[in-house]
Amino acid sequence: MGRLSKDNACFYAYPQKIDRVECSAITVLASQSGFIINAQSGNRDDISNTSERSSTPDCDIPAAERKALRYSHQRQYTYCLPSASAQPTNTSTSKESVAIIGGGIAAAHLALSLVEKGKNVTIYCKDSMLADGASGNKQGAIYPLLTPDNNLMSQYFQQAFLFSRRRLKQLENAGYAVEHQFCGVLQTGFDERSDARLTKIIQGQAWPSEVAAQVSPSEANMLAGITIDKPAFYYPWAGWICPHQFAQSAVDYAQAIAKNKGLTVEIRLDTPISELTRQGTLWQLNTTEQTSDLHPKCPPNSNKNSAVQSFIHSEVVVASGAQLTEYQQTKQLQVTGFRGQVSHIPSKGQLTKLNSVICAHGYLTPENNQHHCVGASYVKSPDDLRFCPSEQQENAQKMHHSFPQRDWVSDIDVSDNNARVGVRMVTRDHCPMMGLAPDIDAILNQYNTEPLDQHQLTVASRDFWRHHSAPVYSGLYVLGGLGSRGLSSGPLAAEALAAMICHQTPPISYDMFAMLNPNRMWLRKLLKGKSLLS
Protein backbone atom coordinates (compact mmCIF):
# COMPACT_ATOMS: atom_id res chain seq x y z
CA MET A 1 0.00 0.00 0.00
CA GLY A 2 2.85 2.35 0.81
CA ARG A 3 4.52 1.82 -2.54
CA LEU A 4 1.30 2.33 -4.48
CA SER A 5 -0.02 5.33 -2.52
CA LYS A 6 0.74 9.00 -3.04
CA ASP A 7 3.35 10.55 -0.74
CA ASN A 8 0.81 12.42 1.41
CA ALA A 9 -1.77 9.64 1.57
CA CYS A 10 -3.88 9.45 4.71
CA PHE A 11 -4.64 6.17 6.49
CA TYR A 12 -8.06 6.05 8.16
CA ALA A 13 -8.45 3.71 11.12
CA TYR A 14 -11.80 2.54 12.51
CA PRO A 15 -11.12 1.02 15.95
CA GLN A 16 -14.77 0.23 16.55
CA LYS A 17 -14.92 -1.97 13.46
CA ILE A 18 -12.15 -4.42 14.42
CA ASP A 19 -10.21 -5.57 17.46
CA ARG A 20 -8.52 -2.54 19.08
CA VAL A 21 -5.20 -4.36 19.55
CA GLU A 22 -5.19 -5.35 15.90
CA CYS A 23 -6.15 -1.80 14.89
CA SER A 24 -3.30 -0.40 16.97
CA ALA A 25 -0.81 -2.71 15.29
CA ILE A 26 -2.11 -1.71 11.87
CA THR A 27 -1.89 2.01 12.60
CA VAL A 28 1.67 1.66 13.96
CA LEU A 29 2.70 -0.17 10.78
CA ALA A 30 0.95 2.44 8.64
CA SER A 31 2.71 5.24 10.51
CA GLN A 32 6.07 3.56 10.05
CA SER A 33 5.30 3.32 6.34
CA GLY A 34 4.81 7.08 6.09
CA PHE A 35 1.04 7.33 6.13
CA ILE A 36 -0.73 10.16 7.91
CA ILE A 37 -2.96 8.51 10.51
CA ASN A 38 -6.52 9.66 11.04
CA ALA A 39 -8.48 7.69 13.64
CA GLN A 40 -12.20 7.71 12.86
CA SER A 41 -15.13 6.95 15.10
CA GLY A 42 -17.95 7.76 12.70
CA ASN A 43 -19.25 6.53 9.40
CA ARG A 44 -16.83 5.75 6.61
CA ASP A 45 -18.78 8.06 4.34
CA ASP A 46 -17.70 10.98 6.54
CA ILE A 47 -14.09 10.95 5.30
CA SER A 48 -12.98 14.49 4.59
CA ASN A 49 -11.03 15.63 1.58
CA THR A 50 -7.33 15.24 2.37
CA SER A 51 -5.91 16.45 -0.93
CA GLU A 52 -4.41 19.52 0.79
CA ARG A 53 -2.99 17.57 3.74
CA SER A 54 0.76 17.88 4.07
CA SER A 55 3.18 15.43 5.61
CA THR A 56 4.55 15.81 9.14
CA PRO A 57 8.19 15.53 10.28
CA ASP A 58 7.42 12.16 11.85
CA CYS A 59 6.64 10.64 8.49
CA ASP A 60 9.21 12.46 6.34
CA ILE A 61 11.79 9.69 6.63
CA PRO A 62 9.45 6.75 5.86
CA ALA A 63 7.87 8.80 3.06
CA ALA A 64 11.35 9.29 1.58
CA GLU A 65 12.04 5.57 1.98
CA ARG A 66 8.76 4.80 0.27
CA LYS A 67 9.64 7.10 -2.61
CA ALA A 68 13.01 5.39 -2.96
CA LEU A 69 11.35 1.98 -2.92
CA ARG A 70 8.88 3.10 -5.55
CA TYR A 71 11.68 4.44 -7.75
CA SER A 72 13.74 1.27 -7.36
CA HIS A 73 10.79 -0.97 -8.10
CA GLN A 74 9.73 0.99 -11.14
CA ARG A 75 13.29 1.14 -12.43
CA GLN A 76 13.51 -2.63 -12.22
CA TYR A 77 10.48 -2.92 -14.50
CA THR A 78 11.08 0.10 -16.75
CA TYR A 79 11.32 -2.15 -19.80
CA CYS A 80 7.71 -3.34 -19.49
CA LEU A 81 5.79 -0.60 -17.66
CA PRO A 82 3.86 2.18 -19.41
CA SER A 83 6.17 5.12 -18.74
CA ALA A 84 5.58 8.80 -19.42
CA SER A 85 7.55 8.54 -22.66
CA ALA A 86 5.32 5.72 -23.84
CA GLN A 87 2.07 7.65 -23.48
CA PRO A 88 0.47 9.51 -26.41
CA THR A 89 2.22 12.79 -27.04
CA ASN A 90 -0.98 14.63 -27.84
CA THR A 91 -3.12 16.12 -25.09
CA SER A 92 -6.05 13.71 -25.06
CA THR A 93 -9.22 14.37 -23.11
CA SER A 94 -11.62 12.00 -21.43
CA LYS A 95 -14.19 12.87 -24.11
CA GLU A 96 -12.06 11.40 -26.89
CA SER A 97 -12.99 7.90 -27.98
CA VAL A 98 -10.65 4.93 -27.67
CA ALA A 99 -10.78 2.86 -30.86
CA ILE A 100 -11.02 -0.91 -30.46
CA ILE A 101 -10.45 -3.03 -33.57
CA GLY A 102 -12.24 -6.34 -33.09
CA GLY A 103 -15.53 -7.71 -31.86
CA GLY A 104 -14.82 -10.76 -29.72
CA ILE A 105 -14.31 -11.48 -26.03
CA ALA A 106 -11.21 -9.28 -25.77
CA ALA A 107 -12.75 -6.26 -27.54
CA ALA A 108 -16.09 -6.52 -25.75
CA HIS A 109 -14.65 -6.73 -22.24
CA LEU A 110 -12.11 -4.00 -22.96
CA ALA A 111 -15.00 -1.74 -24.00
CA LEU A 112 -16.77 -2.51 -20.72
CA SER A 113 -13.66 -1.87 -18.61
CA LEU A 114 -12.92 1.41 -20.40
CA VAL A 115 -16.48 2.72 -20.00
CA GLU A 116 -16.44 1.84 -16.31
CA LYS A 117 -13.35 4.05 -16.03
CA GLY A 118 -14.99 6.96 -17.85
CA LYS A 119 -13.80 6.51 -21.43
CA ASN A 120 -15.77 6.79 -24.67
CA VAL A 121 -15.31 3.80 -26.96
CA THR A 122 -15.70 3.03 -30.67
CA ILE A 123 -15.64 -0.62 -31.74
CA TYR A 124 -14.67 -1.41 -35.33
CA CYS A 125 -15.80 -4.93 -36.23
CA LYS A 126 -15.23 -6.45 -39.66
CA ASP A 127 -18.22 -8.78 -39.34
CA SER A 128 -21.96 -8.09 -39.50
CA MET A 129 -22.33 -9.12 -35.85
CA LEU A 130 -20.17 -9.16 -32.74
CA ALA A 131 -18.36 -12.31 -31.61
CA ASP A 132 -18.52 -13.95 -35.03
CA GLY A 133 -14.94 -15.23 -34.92
CA ALA A 134 -13.41 -17.62 -32.40
CA SER A 135 -15.78 -16.17 -29.77
CA GLY A 136 -18.80 -17.43 -31.70
CA ASN A 137 -18.80 -20.96 -30.30
CA LYS A 138 -21.91 -22.17 -28.47
CA GLN A 139 -20.08 -23.46 -25.39
CA GLY A 140 -16.56 -22.82 -24.19
CA ALA A 141 -14.89 -24.46 -21.21
CA ILE A 142 -13.66 -22.07 -18.52
CA TYR A 143 -11.10 -23.26 -15.98
CA PRO A 144 -7.64 -22.13 -14.84
CA LEU A 145 -4.39 -23.27 -16.45
CA LEU A 146 -2.19 -24.71 -13.70
CA THR A 147 1.48 -25.72 -13.63
CA PRO A 148 3.30 -28.02 -11.18
CA ASP A 149 5.35 -25.16 -9.71
CA ASN A 150 2.40 -22.73 -9.72
CA ASN A 151 4.50 -20.27 -11.67
CA LEU A 152 3.50 -16.74 -12.63
CA MET A 153 1.41 -17.92 -15.57
CA SER A 154 -0.49 -20.33 -13.32
CA GLN A 155 -1.08 -17.54 -10.80
CA TYR A 156 -2.33 -15.22 -13.55
CA PHE A 157 -4.79 -17.80 -14.89
CA GLN A 158 -6.21 -18.44 -11.43
CA GLN A 159 -6.72 -14.72 -10.85
CA ALA A 160 -8.11 -14.27 -14.37
CA PHE A 161 -10.48 -17.23 -14.03
CA LEU A 162 -11.95 -15.78 -10.83
CA PHE A 163 -12.23 -12.35 -12.46
CA SER A 164 -14.21 -13.84 -15.36
CA ARG A 165 -16.58 -15.51 -12.91
CA ARG A 166 -17.16 -12.19 -11.17
CA ARG A 167 -17.73 -10.46 -14.53
CA LEU A 168 -20.35 -13.03 -15.42
CA LYS A 169 -22.07 -12.56 -12.06
CA GLN A 170 -21.99 -8.79 -12.57
CA LEU A 171 -23.67 -9.17 -15.98
CA GLU A 172 -26.29 -11.49 -14.51
CA ASN A 173 -27.04 -9.06 -11.68
CA ALA A 174 -27.48 -6.31 -14.27
CA GLY A 175 -30.13 -8.39 -16.04
CA TYR A 176 -28.17 -9.82 -18.97
CA ALA A 177 -28.67 -13.46 -19.95
CA VAL A 178 -25.52 -15.47 -20.57
CA GLU A 179 -25.99 -19.21 -20.89
CA HIS A 180 -23.52 -21.01 -18.63
CA GLN A 181 -23.05 -23.74 -16.06
CA PHE A 182 -20.45 -23.70 -13.33
CA CYS A 183 -20.85 -27.45 -13.22
CA GLY A 184 -17.18 -28.22 -12.65
CA VAL A 185 -14.53 -29.51 -15.04
CA LEU A 186 -13.02 -33.00 -14.86
CA GLN A 187 -9.56 -33.23 -16.43
CA THR A 188 -8.05 -36.64 -17.12
CA GLY A 189 -5.07 -37.99 -18.98
CA PHE A 190 -5.50 -39.87 -22.24
CA ASP A 191 -2.12 -41.60 -22.62
CA GLU A 192 0.98 -42.33 -20.56
CA ARG A 193 2.54 -38.92 -21.21
CA SER A 194 -0.57 -36.89 -20.38
CA ASP A 195 -1.20 -39.02 -17.28
CA ALA A 196 2.31 -38.23 -16.05
CA ARG A 197 1.91 -34.50 -16.78
CA LEU A 198 -1.41 -34.31 -14.95
CA THR A 199 -0.03 -36.26 -11.98
CA LYS A 200 2.87 -33.84 -11.79
CA ILE A 201 0.47 -30.88 -11.61
CA ILE A 202 -1.70 -32.58 -8.99
CA GLN A 203 1.24 -33.43 -6.77
CA GLY A 204 3.14 -30.20 -7.41
CA GLN A 205 1.14 -28.05 -4.98
CA ALA A 206 -1.27 -28.23 -2.07
CA TRP A 207 -3.97 -26.74 -4.27
CA PRO A 208 -6.88 -25.02 -2.49
CA SER A 209 -9.98 -27.19 -2.82
CA GLU A 210 -11.82 -24.28 -4.47
CA VAL A 211 -9.22 -24.27 -7.25
CA ALA A 212 -8.72 -27.96 -7.95
CA ALA A 213 -8.67 -31.32 -6.20
CA GLN A 214 -7.75 -34.87 -7.11
CA VAL A 215 -10.70 -37.26 -7.27
CA SER A 216 -10.85 -41.04 -7.44
CA PRO A 217 -12.44 -42.95 -10.35
CA SER A 218 -15.63 -43.49 -8.35
CA GLU A 219 -15.79 -39.80 -7.40
CA ALA A 220 -15.21 -38.84 -11.04
CA ASN A 221 -18.11 -41.09 -12.06
CA MET A 222 -20.38 -39.45 -9.52
CA LEU A 223 -19.40 -35.92 -10.54
CA ALA A 224 -19.68 -36.60 -14.27
CA GLY A 225 -22.94 -38.54 -14.11
CA ILE A 226 -21.46 -41.04 -16.57
CA THR A 227 -18.78 -43.72 -16.29
CA ILE A 228 -15.31 -42.18 -16.36
CA ASP A 229 -13.56 -44.95 -14.42
CA LYS A 230 -10.25 -43.15 -14.08
CA PRO A 231 -8.79 -40.64 -11.59
CA ALA A 232 -9.21 -36.99 -12.48
CA PHE A 233 -8.35 -33.44 -11.50
CA TYR A 234 -11.56 -31.65 -10.61
CA TYR A 235 -12.08 -27.88 -10.88
CA PRO A 236 -15.24 -27.30 -8.79
CA TRP A 237 -15.79 -23.61 -9.68
CA ALA A 238 -15.21 -24.15 -13.40
CA GLY A 239 -17.65 -25.06 -16.15
CA TRP A 240 -18.74 -23.62 -19.48
CA ILE A 241 -19.96 -20.27 -20.82
CA CYS A 242 -21.57 -19.28 -24.11
CA PRO A 243 -18.76 -17.04 -25.50
CA HIS A 244 -20.74 -14.92 -27.94
CA GLN A 245 -23.37 -14.13 -25.31
CA PHE A 246 -20.59 -13.27 -22.85
CA ALA A 247 -19.18 -10.82 -25.39
CA GLN A 248 -22.51 -9.33 -26.51
CA SER A 249 -23.72 -8.86 -22.92
CA ALA A 250 -20.48 -7.08 -22.01
CA VAL A 251 -21.02 -4.61 -24.87
CA ASP A 252 -24.70 -4.15 -24.02
CA TYR A 253 -23.79 -3.45 -20.40
CA ALA A 254 -21.07 -1.04 -21.51
CA GLN A 255 -23.66 0.87 -23.54
CA ALA A 256 -26.02 1.01 -20.56
CA ILE A 257 -23.27 2.33 -18.29
CA ALA A 258 -22.21 4.84 -20.94
CA LYS A 259 -25.75 6.16 -21.23
CA ASN A 260 -25.91 6.76 -17.48
CA LYS A 261 -22.52 8.47 -17.45
CA GLY A 262 -23.08 10.63 -20.51
CA LEU A 263 -20.51 8.61 -22.49
CA THR A 264 -20.78 6.83 -25.85
CA VAL A 265 -20.12 3.31 -27.09
CA GLU A 266 -20.30 3.27 -30.87
CA ILE A 267 -20.30 -0.04 -32.73
CA ARG A 268 -19.35 0.05 -36.40
CA LEU A 269 -20.16 -3.34 -37.89
CA ASP A 270 -19.05 -4.48 -41.36
CA THR A 271 -16.10 -2.12 -40.97
CA PRO A 272 -12.84 -3.96 -41.65
CA ILE A 273 -9.86 -1.78 -40.77
CA SER A 274 -7.21 -2.59 -43.35
CA GLU A 275 -4.46 -0.12 -42.42
CA LEU A 276 -3.17 1.97 -39.52
CA THR A 277 -1.22 5.12 -40.34
CA ARG A 278 0.32 7.76 -38.12
CA GLN A 279 -0.97 11.30 -38.60
CA GLY A 280 1.19 13.46 -36.34
CA THR A 281 0.21 12.47 -32.82
CA LEU A 282 -2.95 10.68 -33.97
CA TRP A 283 -3.77 7.34 -35.58
CA GLN A 284 -5.76 7.06 -38.80
CA LEU A 285 -7.79 3.87 -39.31
CA ASN A 286 -8.44 3.19 -42.98
CA THR A 287 -10.94 0.87 -44.65
CA THR A 288 -10.70 -0.45 -48.18
CA GLU A 289 -14.18 -1.95 -48.42
CA GLN A 290 -17.71 -0.63 -48.29
CA THR A 291 -18.86 -0.13 -44.72
CA SER A 292 -22.32 -0.10 -43.23
CA ASP A 293 -24.08 2.26 -40.86
CA LEU A 294 -23.60 2.08 -37.13
CA HIS A 295 -25.19 -0.62 -35.05
CA PRO A 296 -28.89 0.25 -34.47
CA LYS A 297 -28.25 0.84 -30.77
CA CYS A 298 -25.67 3.53 -31.49
CA PRO A 299 -26.17 7.18 -32.44
CA PRO A 300 -26.74 7.52 -36.23
CA ASN A 301 -23.80 9.78 -36.96
CA SER A 302 -21.89 7.78 -39.57
CA ASN A 303 -21.71 8.19 -43.30
CA LYS A 304 -23.93 5.34 -44.43
CA ASN A 305 -22.59 3.09 -47.19
CA SER A 306 -19.48 5.17 -47.81
CA ALA A 307 -17.14 3.19 -50.06
CA VAL A 308 -13.89 4.01 -48.27
CA GLN A 309 -13.64 5.64 -44.89
CA SER A 310 -10.97 6.88 -42.49
CA PHE A 311 -11.31 7.39 -38.75
CA ILE A 312 -9.04 9.39 -36.44
CA HIS A 313 -8.23 8.44 -32.84
CA SER A 314 -5.46 9.27 -30.40
CA GLU A 315 -5.54 5.79 -28.85
CA VAL A 316 -6.16 2.53 -30.70
CA VAL A 317 -6.31 -1.05 -29.45
CA VAL A 318 -5.83 -3.93 -31.87
CA ALA A 319 -7.97 -6.70 -30.38
CA SER A 320 -8.94 -8.34 -33.65
CA GLY A 321 -8.28 -12.01 -32.90
CA ALA A 322 -7.19 -13.85 -36.04
CA GLN A 323 -6.39 -10.52 -37.74
CA LEU A 324 -4.04 -9.43 -34.95
CA THR A 325 -0.93 -9.48 -37.17
CA GLU A 326 -2.44 -7.99 -40.33
CA TYR A 327 -1.09 -4.47 -39.76
CA GLN A 328 2.35 -3.13 -40.52
CA GLN A 329 2.83 -2.26 -36.85
CA THR A 330 1.81 -5.71 -35.55
CA LYS A 331 2.89 -8.15 -38.27
CA GLN A 332 6.04 -9.22 -36.38
CA LEU A 333 4.24 -10.15 -33.17
CA GLN A 334 5.17 -13.72 -32.25
CA VAL A 335 1.70 -15.19 -32.25
CA THR A 336 0.33 -17.94 -34.50
CA GLY A 337 -3.16 -18.79 -35.69
CA PHE A 338 -4.57 -22.27 -35.10
CA ARG A 339 -7.73 -23.50 -36.77
CA GLY A 340 -10.26 -25.06 -34.43
CA GLN A 341 -13.36 -26.96 -35.54
CA VAL A 342 -15.88 -27.64 -32.78
CA SER A 343 -18.54 -30.28 -33.41
CA HIS A 344 -22.13 -29.84 -32.22
CA ILE A 345 -23.70 -33.20 -31.49
CA PRO A 346 -27.26 -34.12 -30.44
CA SER A 347 -27.89 -35.01 -26.82
CA LYS A 348 -29.02 -38.62 -26.64
CA GLY A 349 -28.47 -41.86 -24.75
CA GLN A 350 -26.13 -41.67 -21.80
CA LEU A 351 -24.87 -38.24 -22.87
CA THR A 352 -28.06 -36.74 -21.44
CA LYS A 353 -26.73 -37.65 -17.97
CA LEU A 354 -23.45 -35.74 -18.33
CA ASN A 355 -23.18 -33.24 -15.46
CA SER A 356 -19.73 -31.69 -15.88
CA VAL A 357 -17.30 -30.66 -18.59
CA ILE A 358 -14.80 -33.39 -19.45
CA CYS A 359 -11.33 -32.43 -20.70
CA ALA A 360 -8.95 -35.11 -21.94
CA HIS A 361 -7.81 -35.51 -25.56
CA GLY A 362 -10.37 -32.91 -26.49
CA TYR A 363 -13.36 -31.81 -24.44
CA LEU A 364 -17.06 -32.58 -24.09
CA THR A 365 -19.66 -30.28 -22.54
CA PRO A 366 -22.95 -31.04 -20.82
CA GLU A 367 -26.16 -30.60 -22.79
CA ASN A 368 -27.39 -27.14 -23.73
CA ASN A 369 -30.38 -26.68 -26.05
CA GLN A 370 -30.35 -30.42 -26.84
CA HIS A 371 -26.74 -30.33 -28.06
CA HIS A 372 -23.23 -30.89 -26.72
CA CYS A 373 -19.95 -29.43 -27.95
CA VAL A 374 -17.07 -31.82 -28.61
CA GLY A 375 -13.68 -30.94 -29.99
CA ALA A 376 -11.68 -29.29 -30.97
CA SER A 377 -9.23 -29.62 -33.84
CA TYR A 378 -5.91 -27.80 -33.64
CA VAL A 379 -4.35 -27.00 -37.02
CA LYS A 380 -1.45 -24.54 -37.27
CA SER A 381 -1.62 -21.59 -39.69
CA PRO A 382 -4.84 -22.63 -41.46
CA ASP A 383 -5.51 -21.45 -45.00
CA ASP A 384 -9.02 -22.87 -45.26
CA LEU A 385 -11.79 -22.17 -42.74
CA ARG A 386 -14.46 -24.29 -44.39
CA PHE A 387 -16.02 -27.31 -42.69
CA CYS A 388 -13.66 -30.30 -42.65
CA PRO A 389 -15.22 -33.83 -42.58
CA SER A 390 -12.01 -35.46 -41.32
CA GLU A 391 -11.73 -33.07 -38.39
CA GLN A 392 -15.37 -33.82 -37.57
CA GLN A 393 -14.52 -37.51 -37.26
CA GLU A 394 -11.33 -36.74 -35.33
CA ASN A 395 -13.32 -34.86 -32.70
CA ALA A 396 -15.33 -38.00 -31.99
CA GLN A 397 -12.25 -40.21 -32.08
CA LYS A 398 -10.56 -38.08 -29.42
CA MET A 399 -13.23 -39.10 -26.92
CA HIS A 400 -12.95 -42.76 -28.01
CA HIS A 401 -9.19 -42.49 -27.53
CA SER A 402 -9.55 -40.89 -24.10
CA PHE A 403 -12.25 -43.24 -22.79
CA PRO A 404 -12.04 -46.56 -24.64
CA GLN A 405 -14.70 -49.19 -24.03
CA ARG A 406 -17.05 -46.74 -22.30
CA ASP A 407 -20.64 -47.24 -23.43
CA TRP A 408 -21.49 -43.55 -23.54
CA VAL A 409 -18.81 -42.79 -26.14
CA SER A 410 -20.92 -44.59 -28.77
CA ASP A 411 -23.59 -41.91 -28.25
CA ILE A 412 -21.25 -39.24 -29.69
CA ASP A 413 -22.77 -38.78 -33.14
CA VAL A 414 -21.06 -36.32 -35.50
CA SER A 415 -22.89 -37.52 -38.62
CA ASP A 416 -25.00 -34.34 -38.85
CA ASN A 417 -21.82 -32.46 -39.80
CA ASN A 418 -22.96 -29.69 -37.49
CA ALA A 419 -19.84 -27.73 -36.58
CA ARG A 420 -18.21 -24.35 -36.34
CA VAL A 421 -14.70 -23.26 -37.37
CA GLY A 422 -12.68 -20.45 -35.81
CA VAL A 423 -9.07 -19.36 -35.50
CA ARG A 424 -7.35 -19.07 -32.12
CA MET A 425 -4.23 -16.93 -31.86
CA VAL A 426 -1.65 -18.68 -29.68
CA THR A 427 1.62 -17.38 -28.22
CA ARG A 428 4.66 -19.55 -27.56
CA ASP A 429 4.28 -19.24 -23.80
CA HIS A 430 0.45 -19.56 -23.87
CA CYS A 431 0.00 -16.16 -22.20
CA PRO A 432 -2.11 -13.35 -23.69
CA MET A 433 -0.52 -10.25 -25.19
CA MET A 434 -1.52 -7.01 -23.49
CA GLY A 435 0.16 -3.61 -23.68
CA LEU A 436 1.66 -1.05 -26.03
CA ALA A 437 2.51 -2.38 -29.48
CA PRO A 438 6.28 -2.90 -29.74
CA ASP A 439 8.21 -1.15 -32.50
CA ILE A 440 10.31 -4.14 -33.52
CA ASP A 441 12.24 -2.28 -36.22
CA ALA A 442 13.26 0.37 -33.68
CA ILE A 443 14.32 -2.33 -31.21
CA LEU A 444 16.52 -3.97 -33.86
CA ASN A 445 17.98 -0.59 -34.89
CA GLN A 446 18.80 0.18 -31.28
CA TYR A 447 20.28 -3.30 -30.88
CA ASN A 448 22.61 -2.66 -33.84
CA THR A 449 23.66 0.85 -32.79
CA GLU A 450 27.31 1.51 -31.92
CA PRO A 451 28.85 0.99 -29.45
CA LEU A 452 27.43 -2.53 -29.62
CA ASP A 453 28.60 -3.47 -26.12
CA GLN A 454 25.92 -1.15 -24.74
CA HIS A 455 23.17 -3.07 -26.54
CA GLN A 456 24.36 -6.59 -27.25
CA LEU A 457 25.36 -9.60 -25.16
CA THR A 458 27.06 -7.84 -22.24
CA VAL A 459 26.28 -6.99 -18.62
CA ALA A 460 26.00 -3.33 -19.67
CA SER A 461 23.52 -4.17 -22.40
CA ARG A 462 21.35 -6.23 -20.05
CA ASP A 463 21.32 -3.30 -17.66
CA PHE A 464 20.45 -0.91 -20.49
CA TRP A 465 17.49 -2.93 -21.74
CA ARG A 466 16.08 -3.44 -18.25
CA HIS A 467 16.28 0.20 -17.23
CA HIS A 468 15.09 1.79 -20.48
CA SER A 469 11.65 1.68 -22.02
CA ALA A 470 11.71 -0.50 -25.10
CA PRO A 471 10.58 1.29 -28.29
CA VAL A 472 6.81 1.21 -28.80
CA TYR A 473 4.18 2.78 -31.00
CA SER A 474 2.78 5.57 -28.87
CA GLY A 475 -0.97 5.32 -28.41
CA LEU A 476 -1.23 1.92 -30.14
CA TYR A 477 -2.04 -1.09 -27.95
CA VAL A 478 -2.36 -4.83 -28.46
CA LEU A 479 -4.82 -7.19 -26.78
CA GLY A 480 -4.84 -10.72 -28.14
CA GLY A 481 -3.17 -14.09 -28.25
CA LEU A 482 -5.82 -15.53 -25.93
CA GLY A 483 -5.48 -19.00 -27.44
CA SER A 484 -8.15 -21.52 -26.47
CA ARG A 485 -8.63 -20.04 -22.98
CA GLY A 486 -9.94 -16.60 -23.82
CA LEU A 487 -12.92 -16.98 -21.50
CA SER A 488 -10.53 -17.41 -18.57
CA SER A 489 -7.74 -15.02 -19.54
CA GLY A 490 -9.38 -12.30 -21.66
CA PRO A 491 -11.49 -10.19 -19.28
CA LEU A 492 -8.66 -9.64 -16.75
CA ALA A 493 -6.20 -8.77 -19.51
CA ALA A 494 -8.78 -6.27 -20.80
CA GLU A 495 -9.20 -4.78 -17.31
CA ALA A 496 -5.42 -4.42 -16.92
CA LEU A 497 -5.10 -2.72 -20.32
CA ALA A 498 -7.98 -0.35 -19.49
CA ALA A 499 -6.17 0.58 -16.27
CA MET A 500 -3.02 1.28 -18.29
CA ILE A 501 -4.88 3.46 -20.79
CA CYS A 502 -6.64 5.37 -18.00
CA HIS A 503 -3.47 5.75 -15.90
CA GLN A 504 -4.96 3.83 -12.98
CA THR A 505 -3.45 1.28 -10.63
CA PRO A 506 -3.61 -2.04 -12.51
CA PRO A 507 -5.17 -5.20 -11.08
CA ILE A 508 -2.06 -7.29 -11.82
CA SER A 509 1.53 -7.22 -10.57
CA TYR A 510 4.53 -5.76 -12.38
CA ASP A 511 5.77 -9.30 -12.98
CA MET A 512 2.50 -10.10 -14.72
CA PHE A 513 2.80 -6.92 -16.78
CA ALA A 514 6.18 -8.18 -17.97
CA MET A 515 4.76 -11.63 -18.67
CA LEU A 516 1.90 -10.26 -20.80
CA ASN A 517 3.83 -7.47 -22.53
CA PRO A 518 3.82 -7.84 -26.34
CA ASN A 519 7.56 -7.00 -26.19
CA ARG A 520 8.36 -9.99 -24.03
CA MET A 521 9.73 -12.41 -26.64
CA TRP A 522 12.45 -9.96 -27.64
CA LEU A 523 13.08 -8.48 -24.20
CA ARG A 524 13.55 -11.89 -22.60
CA LYS A 525 16.44 -12.51 -24.96
CA LEU A 526 17.92 -9.07 -24.35
CA LEU A 527 17.65 -9.35 -20.56
CA LYS A 528 19.40 -12.73 -20.70
CA GLY A 529 22.13 -11.43 -22.99
CA LYS A 530 21.06 -13.59 -25.92
CA SER A 531 21.24 -12.61 -29.57
CA LEU A 532 18.15 -11.24 -31.28
CA LEU A 533 19.45 -12.49 -34.61
CA SER A 534 19.57 -16.19 -33.76
C-alpha positions, 0 to 999 in steps of 0.5 A: 500500500505504501509503494502504491499510494501518493506521498501524502496519503492518509490512512483512516483507522476505525477502531470500533470496526475491528479488534482494538489491539489489531487496529493499533498494530495496523496504525503503527505499521501504517505510521512507520510506512509514512502514512498520515494517521486519522483515527475515525469513530464515525461513518466511513462516508464521513471521510474528509477531503485530504488532498491539501494535507501535508506530511509531518516531520514524523513521516518524512523519513518513511515517506522518503524511503517509500519514494526510494522503494517506488523508484527502485521498483519501477526502475527494475520494471522500466522495460515493461511498464507504461512510462511517461515517454510511452504515453500519447504525445498529444493532449487527449481528453476524457471525451475522446474515444478509444478505438477498439479493432475487433468484436470478440471477447477481448474487444467486448470486455475491454470496452466494458472496462474502459467505459467503467473508467470513464472513457468513450469507446468506438468498436470497429468490427469487420463482421456483420455481428459481434463475436462472429470469430473464435468467440462465436462458439456455443459453449466454451470451457472455462477453468484455470491453467495450472502448472506443477510449480504454480509459476506466474502464468499459473497464478495469472490464470487463477486470478483471471479465471476468478475475475471472469466468474465475477464479470459473469455474475456482474452481468447477470445481476445487471439483467443480462442473460448469458448461458452457462453452467459452473458445473465443474470440469473434470480433467483426465489424462488420455495416454501415458505422457498426459497421465504423467503430466497431470499427476505432476500438476496434482502433486506439485502443490497443495492446491486449495480445494476451491481451485482444484482437487484430485478425485478417485475414479468413483468420485469422477463417475459421480461428478460426471454422471457417466462412467469415467472410471479413471482418476481426475483433477476436478475444478469445482468452480469451473464449467462452461460459458456461451462465449458470444453471449458473454461478449454481446452482454459485455457490450450491451452493459457497456452501452447502458453504463455509458448512457448513465454516465453521458458517455458513448459506445459506438459499434461500427459493424461491417467495418474492416480496418485494413491499415493503420497510419500515423498522422502526427500524434494521432492514428488514422484507421483506414478501410478499403471496403464498403462499410455499413451504418452504425449498429442500431443501438448507437447514435446515427452519426456515420456516413452510411454506405461510404465506399472508403472511410478513415477514422481518427483516434489518439488511442487505438487497441488492436484486439482483432483475434485472427487478424491481430498481425495484419497491420504493418505495426503488428505483423512481427508479433510472435503469435500464431493462428490455429484453426479449431473446428468444434462439433455440435452433437445431439444429446441422446443416450447416456450423454443426457446424464453428463453433469460436468465438462470433461477435458482429456484428448479434447473436451465434451460439454454437458447438454445445452439446447439439446446439443453438446460441444465436442472438440476441438481440432488444432491445425497450425496456420490454417488457410481454409476455414471451411467445414472439414469432414475429417476433423469432424470424425477426429473430434469424436475419435478423441473421446474414443481415444480418451475413454475406450470401451465406455458405453457412452462414447458410442452416443457421440454422433457427428454424422450431422456435420454440425460444426463451427470453425474459428481461428485461435491466436496462440503465443509460444508461452500460452499467455495473452498479449496485453500492452503497447505495441512494440516497435520491432524495427526500432528495437533492432535498430537500437540493438545494432547501434554503436557501441554494440557493447551497450546493446548486445550480449554484455552486462552493460547491455542487459542493464540498459534494456532493463532500465530503459523503455523499449521502443513502442508505437505511442498510443497503439495497444495490443490485446490478443493471443488468448489461445483456447482459454480466452474466457478465462484469460481475456477479461482480466487482460482487458481490465489491466489494459484499461487501467493502463490506458486510463493511468490507474493502478492495474489489477495485476503485478509488475511481474504479470505486466512483464509476462503479458507485454507484447515486447516480451519475446524480444526483451527476454532474450535481451535481458538474458544477454542472448542474440536477437538475430539467432 
